[in-house]
Every structure is written in C-alpha cells, then in structure tokens.
Amino acid sequence: MSEPTGAARRRGPFKVGDQVQLTDPKGRHYTFTLEAGKNFHTHKGSFPHDELIGAPEGSVVRTTGNVAYLALRPLLPDYVLSMPRGAAVVYPKDAGQILAFADIFPGARVVEAGVGSGSLSSFLLRAIGDQGMLHSYERRADFAEIAQANVERYFGGPHPAWQLTVGDLQDNLSDTDVDRVILDMLAPWECLEAVSKALVPGGILCCYVATTTQLARTVESIREIGCFNEPTAWETMIRNWHIEGLAVRPDHRMIGHTGFLLTARRLADGVEPPMRRRRPAKGAYGEDYAGPNADGGAGR
C-alpha cells in the first residue's frame, strides 16, 4: 500500500528538496529548501546544506560563527504562516476550528470558495486524504496561481484529491452530493442557494467572515433560505504563556480577532427548520429592518 501524498516528506532523514526550519538561540525561525552543494548564510556565519542532507530531523548545526541552529521540518502551521501570499492566509487557529467543527473526515467531499494563498486548502487536503475530494473555487487567477504553488510545494507535487477552478462559485458550481462547504469570501450569502443544492442532507456549511456586519447578514440569510438548522457563530483567540522558573505569566501579545466562524447543517429536502424559541433582544429588529438582503439591512 502506497503512502498518502506528502507523508514521505514528513519523516526520516533530511533529503534534497525537503523544507528545513532552523531555530536560532533567540527562537527566531528561518526556512529554506535543501539543495546539494548550496550554503545557508546568516549574519552569524554560514554552513553547507550537505551537512544536513542525510542527517536526522532534530539535528543541531553550527555556522562558521559558531552559532548553533536547531534543524526541524516546518509544521503545517509554520509553513502556512511563512508561505508566499497573494491574499491573507487562514490562521492555523481558525483552520483547526474548521477541521474540528466542520467535521472534516478522511474521504470527505468538500467544496471550498476563496482559496486565497492556499493555507486552508493545505489543511483540508491533509484531513480528507487521497481518497477524498476538495474542489476549490477562486475568482482571481493570480491568487489561484500562488495557492497552487504553495500547496504543491508543501505536498511535493500535485495532490490527487484537489481540483482548482478559477471563477465564481455560484456561476461554476457543478458538484453534487457534497459533504462539506467552506466559504471564505466577502459575501457568502450570495452562494447559499447554490451550495444548498450541492450539500447532502446533514452536510455542513462553514463560513469564515471578518466583520460583524458580514456575520449578521450571513446568519440572517441562512435563516431566510430555510433549508439549514439554526447557525452557530464564534471566534477564537490564542494567548501564549511565558514560563521561566517561578516567572509564569501570560505573554503581552496574543493572536486576537482574525475572523468569525459559523456553521449550519443542511436539512432534508422539504423539511422546515423548527421555530426558534429564543426571544430576540429588544431592538434587535428595529422598525427600519427590512431583512438581510434589503438596502439598509444587516449587511449594509
């Protein structure tokens, strides 16, 4: 049985073509690709790539300036934060939430809209495996080109489960019996009718939006279309901790708001969602509220 795509690049001694992440004594990272006969240069000296080729992961190399660097393969979260960018990347903290709460499983059939720089595509492909299907839609050809290069660099070549289409999702979506749909775009409400036809009953819609107005309009549009259950929305934040002897305290900086996530599940055809019991807050729907798609509505 052959190994899954990209697995051979994640284990064993370093080989030519591998990505290497060096960590200096101050914890700073430097990433490069191993090439025979080349040298890695820093302001603290240099060392030959050949010193690492064939060495086990977790080795320590010293530059001509006698500075020690720890050599490891970059993890996928490290890789996506350092990859060349066309659009902003989906942060690992959000990608992890998407994989968990959109329940991305091996062999899943997934549609993604808004590829950006290929960050989320890489996470999704690794989760669904070679037997799954990821069809990604990106309206900008330049972003699609950058994303394709980033994904193929990580996996060491084209991924057999990935199809990338340049164009708008609502105009080009032809997939059926889709298990999951991930929308990372400015106006996900424009695609709800198309994705509702593609999703299987019980399938999950997951949207990633940046602002509260986008979040409000997306939720209200999901409620209005009537073929999903009540959506759930949230955000995540990460704060690291400094631990040095008895000095244990939170870091002064953190990864705060990057975006909102929301999920909703496709109902069976012909089924109406149960009426919500929760009473809306006073003033939530004022006299001037005309629905999510009207001028002056939640998304305007």
VOGU-3710 file (C-alpha; in Angstrom, 3 decimals, decimal comma):
1> mseptgaarr> 0,000/0,000/0,000  1,490/3,322/-1,065  1,947/6,147/1,429  -0,519/9,061/1,439  0,540/12,070/-0,611  3,182/14,079/1,211  3,732/11,567/4,040  7,249/10,636/2,913  8,254/14,303/3,229  7,250/14,338/6,902
11> rgpfkvgdqv> 9,567/11,639/8,297  13,047/10,134/8,028  16,432/11,818/7,462  16,589/15,121/5,641  16,631/14,770/1,835  17,322/17,083/-1,077  14,173/19,127/-1,712  12,979/18,998/1,899  11,885/22,177/3,662  14,017/22,868/6,736
21> qltdpkgrhy> 13,157/25,214/9,579  16,122/26,499/11,597  15,645/27,945/15,081  18,338/30,253/16,432  19,213/30,781/20,128  16,651/33,618/20,343  13,837/31,431/18,978  13,730/33,048/15,534  12,864/30,820/12,580  14,490/30,581/9,145
31> tftleagknf> 13,025/28,309/6,462  14,777/27,126/3,296  14,838/24,197/0,852  17,732/21,745/0,952  19,898/21,739/-2,191  23,108/19,775/-2,648  26,213/21,971/-2,806  24,459/25,117/-1,540  25,266/27,116/1,606  22,903/28,704/4,126
41> hthkgsfphd> 24,037/32,227/5,023  23,160/34,366/8,043  24,758/37,432/9,639  26,167/34,926/12,156  28,037/32,888/9,532  27,131/30,057/7,176  27,070/26,280/6,857  26,710/23,891/3,870  23,334/22,263/3,103  25,260/18,979/2,712
51> eligapegsv> 25,751/18,984/6,464  22,028/18,365/6,903  21,358/16,078/3,911  21,092/12,576/5,378  21,049/13,865/8,979  18,118/13,004/11,276  15,462/15,576/11,981  16,189/17,390/15,232  19,885/17,818/14,457  21,914/20,855/15,514
61> vrttgnvayl> 24,223/22,604/13,061  26,801/25,314/13,751  27,672/28,182/11,478  31,184/29,401/10,778  30,491/31,940/13,515  29,918/29,071/15,992  26,204/29,796/16,421  24,018/26,702/16,945  20,764/26,238/14,991  18,170/23,523/15,618
71> alrpllpdyv> 17,007/21,923/12,342  13,464/20,537/12,032  10,920/20,203/9,271  8,375/23,040/9,495  4,966/22,000/10,757  1,997/22,886/8,569  1,085/25,836/10,861  4,653/27,124/10,462  4,553/26,607/6,705  1,300/28,484/6,064
81> lsmprgaavv> 2,424/31,497/8,096  5,652/31,791/6,088  4,333/30,884/2,613  4,264/33,461/-0,219  0,960/35,327/-0,076  -1,484/36,666/-2,577  -4,329/37,134/-0,118  -4,274/36,873/3,674  -3,929/33,313/4,946  -6,401/31,490/7,181
91> ypkdagqila> -4,590/31,354/10,518  -3,858/27,895/11,961  -6,112/28,602/14,950  -9,063/29,103/12,588  -8,091/26,233/10,281  -8,038/23,921/13,306  -11,513/25,075/14,325  -12,785/24,497/10,784  -11,369/20,974/10,675  -12,964/20,175/14,051
101> fadifpgarv> -16,349/21,895/13,914  -16,991/21,352/10,207  -16,124/17,709/10,972  -13,711/17,225/8,066  -13,122/13,473/7,807  -10,946/11,178/5,644  -12,624/10,666/2,277  -14,933/13,688/2,632  -16,179/15,513/-0,444  -15,523/19,201/0,247
111> veagvgsgsl> -16,138/22,394/-1,717  -14,133/25,486/-0,811  -14,656/29,016/-2,113  -11,990/31,670/-1,633  -8,638/29,897/-1,903  -6,516/32,924/-1,061  -2,923/31,735/-0,645  -3,743/28,039/-0,199  -3,485/27,865/3,592  -6,883/26,293/4,303
121> ssfllraigd> -6,639/24,126/1,173  -3,487/22,521/2,596  -5,185/21,753/5,911  -8,287/20,374/4,175  -6,303/18,159/1,793  -4,289/16,652/4,622  -7,531/15,912/6,516  -9,519/14,330/3,667  -6,584/12,296/2,312  -6,036/10,906/-1,161
131> qgmlhsyerr> -9,492/9,275/-1,274  -11,400/12,469/-0,578  -12,289/15,328/-2,915  -11,578/19,031/-2,493  -12,890/21,326/-5,214  -11,640/24,859/-4,612  -13,010/27,939/-6,360  -11,062/31,210/-6,613  -12,271/34,164/-8,661  -8,797/35,715/-9,051
141> adfaeiaqan> -6,363/33,883/-11,314  -3,303/35,437/-9,633  -4,399/34,190/-6,201  -5,127/30,740/-7,641  -1,642/30,553/-9,139  0,024/31,428/-5,817  -2,198/28,986/-3,912  -1,433/26,146/-6,322  2,309/26,718/-5,975  2,077/26,809/-2,172
151> veryfggphp> 0,008/23,620/-1,926  2,224/21,703/-4,347  5,360/22,880/-2,559  4,034/21,508/0,722  2,907/18,130/-0,648  5,842/17,750/-3,041  3,664/17,885/-6,158  0,011/17,909/-7,264  -2,441/16,399/-4,767  -4,701/13,728/-6,307
161> awqltvgdlq> -7,754/14,879/-4,336  -7,559/18,537/-5,362  -9,310/20,372/-8,173  -8,879/24,137/-8,523  -11,286/26,217/-10,613  -10,828/29,916/-11,403  -14,230/31,602/-11,305  -17,170/32,445/-9,040  -18,631/29,557/-7,081  -22,266/30,455/-7,759
171> dnlsdtdvdr> -21,624/30,526/-11,517  -19,451/27,410/-11,787  -20,549/25,004/-9,041  -21,436/21,665/-10,608  -20,543/19,329/-7,720  -23,292/17,232/-6,160  -23,520/15,064/-3,029  -21,040/17,324/-1,244  -20,398/16,611/2,451  -18,958/19,980/3,471
181> vildmlapwe> -18,839/23,509/2,032  -16,342/26,089/3,334  -16,892/29,711/2,290  -14,055/32,174/2,924  -15,261/35,187/0,978  -16,672/38,709/1,269  -20,315/37,835/0,558  -21,056/34,174/1,411  -24,805/34,880/1,367  -24,601/35,173/-2,433
191> cleavskalv> -23,702/31,454/-2,642  -26,280/29,975/-0,256  -28,752/28,887/-2,919  -26,043/27,159/-4,961  -24,408/25,354/-2,035  -27,736/24,276/-0,555  -28,382/22,321/-3,755  -24,919/20,717/-3,660  -24,890/19,679/0,022  -26,214/16,304/1,123
201> pggilccyva> -28,808/16,252/3,940  -26,871/16,601/7,174  -23,958/18,228/5,353  -22,216/21,164/6,968  -21,853/24,727/5,717  -18,987/26,635/7,341  -18,408/30,345/6,688  -15,374/32,422/7,627  -16,009/36,178/7,685  -14,084/39,149/9,021
211> tttqlartve> -16,645/41,656/10,303  -19,762/41,729/12,457  -21,864/43,104/9,601  -20,819/40,210/7,361  -21,572/37,793/10,193  -25,032/39,257/10,822  -26,029/39,240/7,170  -24,770/35,690/6,645  -26,688/34,350/9,658  -29,903/36,137/8,694
221> sireigcfne> -29,592/34,911/5,102  -29,119/31,315/6,291  -32,269/31,654/8,391  -34,160/33,183/5,481  -33,274/30,484/2,942  -34,950/27,940/5,213  -33,038/24,720/4,452  -30,473/24,856/7,271  -30,738/24,451/11,008  -30,021/27,380/13,344
231> ptawetmirn> -26,415/28,537/12,662  -23,772/28,700/15,391  -21,184/31,517/15,367  -17,986/32,062/17,361  -14,397/33,346/17,302  -11,180/32,067/18,891  -8,171/33,772/20,399  -4,783/32,394/21,437  -2,574/33,718/24,214  0,818/32,110/24,846
241> whieglavrp> 2,420/31,931/28,269  5,929/32,795/29,402  7,363/30,134/31,721  10,797/30,697/33,261  11,281/29,174/36,715  8,782/30,847/39,033  8,064/33,583/36,485  4,861/32,196/34,943  2,719/34,825/33,227  0,757/35,385/30,036
251> dhrmightgf> 2,594/36,931/27,098  1,929/40,600/26,482  0,890/39,870/22,901  -1,677/37,407/21,601  -3,351/36,263/18,385  -6,678/38,025/18,789  -9,502/38,516/16,318  -8,795/37,191/12,844  -12,322/36,298/11,788  -15,690/34,844/12,772
261> lltarrladg> -16,694/31,264/12,041  -20,213/29,960/11,700  -21,629/26,555/10,894  -25,074/25,292/9,883  -26,317/21,866/8,784  -28,364/21,106/5,675  -31,858/19,835/6,381  -33,600/17,134/4,362  -35,483/18,333/1,283  -38,955/19,653/2,074
271> veppmrrrrp> -38,271/19,997/5,802  -38,788/23,326/7,526  -36,417/24,244/10,345  -38,022/24,126/13,813  -39,107/27,528/15,089  -36,545/29,185/17,313  -37,580/29,509/20,949  -35,005/32,147/21,806  -36,507/35,614/22,202  -34,505/38,260/20,277
281> akgaygedya> -33,025/41,122/22,263  -35,123/44,270/22,484  -34,371/46,448/19,472  -32,600/43,654/17,557  -35,073/44,147/14,700  -35,960/47,823/14,585  -38,648/49,468/12,507  -36,142/50,114/9,715  -35,021/46,462/9,474  -36,127/45,013/6,116
291> gpnadggagr> -34,322/41,687/6,049  -30,758/40,604/5,300  -30,888/41,298/1,572  -32,599/44,673/1,588  -30,875/48,049/1,363  -30,025/49,176/4,860  -30,163/45,574/6,122  -27,677/43,736/8,310  -25,016/43,560/5,656  -25,060/47,209/4,589
//
